[in-house]
Amino acid sequence: MVGDITYLRTGQGWLYLATVVDLATRMVIGWQIADHMRASLVIDALKMARVQGGARV
């Protein structure tokens, strides 16, 4: 698995998108979007990946 954080400019300001990708399947198995780039953004994306991708996370 690999993760990334990117930022998106919107009419309301900046949003941050954290993703977790399963490299074996190349599918996004976890993601989270927020108006901040704190640790909770990544933690929530990892939690989703654990549910979607199984117990491998």
Buried (B, 14 or more C-beta within 10 A) or exposed (E): BEBEEEEEEEEEEEBBBBBBBBEEEEEBBBBBEBEEBEEEBBEBBBBBBBEBBEEEB
